[in-house]
Structure formats: C-alpha cells, structure tokens
Amino acid sequence: MNAIVPCDLSFFYNFENKLALFTNRLSKGVDILLNKLMYPYISFDIIDQERDQILVFKNQKVMNDFKSELEYIRTFENEAGCLDMPKRHLLLGKYLGFPPKAVEYFSHEKYQMNGFSPINIAMYYYGLVFASYPETLEDDIRWLQNTYGKPFDRSMIDNLTEQLKMHEISV
C-alpha cells in the first residue's frame, strides 16, 4: 500500500496556492484527509479511466472550480472526438501548484511530439515535487519564489547544481 508523501502533504497544508493533492484512494493517510479533516475530493484520472486515484481539494469552492474547468475542456473534447491531453495537464498542474512553464513544456512537448526533451530536472521545493526542464528552469525558480515566497535553501541548490552538472547544463 502506498502512502501519501509526507512532504507533499505538508506543502498542501502550508501553502494556499497548492489547491489540490493528487493521490491514491488506498494510500495510507488518505482516510484522515477525507474522513477526519473532511477535505472534499473527486475520483480523477487524467485519461478518464476508472482507477483509485483521487484529487483532494482545499475546499468545496476550489473543487467546484476545477470541475467547471474540466467540464469546459470536455465540451470541446466531445466536439473534437478526442481527449485534449495538453489542456488536461495544464489544468491539473495549475491546481497542484506547479510552475506554469514546466507544465506547459511537459504537456505540449509530450503530446505534440515536438522532440520532448529527454532531460528533466527533478525539483524539490518545500515538499512540492515536479519535473523542470533546461528550457524552463530559470522561469520555474523565479515563479516558485514569487508564488510561494520562500527562498531555495542550501540542499535545494546543491540538488539542482548536481543535476545540472550531471546533464552538463549551464544556466
């Protein structure tokens, strides 16, 4: 059985810009979020398949906003007859609190087959974990600091420096 990553959970509690937490219904700790703390949630899978994945939201309004935005995307998908994965990823990334440039790069490059960069940089920022890319790294760092107001600490900088050296990237 999986557990909610404690650092991600801490980020969810402590930063109001992290509007949702993506997890598995069977994960340890989820019952506390849903039953004791009464956070609203929906079953959610990026490709609309039935799974045990859920999105837990800060409050009912945030959940309703997400559902409205997803329904708007689905309206156009129904007309086109296919899923719009870039738009779905942009929506999910926004609610999970990820930097927009990193989410945009991931969603557009991956799904439009424009030579998706094989190099990604694992970002760890006070419990928020996501992939950044050489093309978006500076914007992602700036966005994180402007949005969440916390500087990168020594361990975060060391981790980034090590990854950049490994990929032979200079910023």
Summary of the structure (lengths in Angstrom):
residues: 171
radius of gyration: 16.9
end to end distance: 39.6
largest distance: 49.5
contacts: 480
relative contact order: 0.13
helix: 51%
strand: 15%
